[in-house]
Amino acid sequence: MTSHDKGHAAYWRANLRLMAILLAIWFAVSFGAGILFADALNGIRLFGFKLGFFFAQQGAIYVFVGLIFFYAWKMNRIEREHDVDEE
C-alpha cells in the first residue's frame, strides 16, 4: 500500500467516523427524544411546550440544521488535514 493509498484510507476513515457520530446524534434526537423518551421529557417545558413535543416538532429540525453546519465545518478541517481540500 503506497503512502497515497494510506492517506486516502485515513481520509475516508475520518469521514465515515464523523458520519457515524452525526447519524447517531440524529437518531438519538429524532427517535430518542421525539418518540422513545417523549413521555419522560414532557415533564419539562421549553418555550411553553412540553419538551418531548418540542423535540418531535421543532427541536429535531434545529439539531439537524446544526449538524449540517457542523459537518461542513468539520469536513473542511478533515480535508485540509489530509490535503484534499479545494483551496
Secondary structure, DSSP 8 states (H G I E B T S, - for coil): --HHHHHHHHHHHHHHHHHHHHHHHHHIIIIIIIIITHHHHTTSEETTEEHHHHIIIIIHHHHHHHHHHHHHHHHHHHHHHTT----
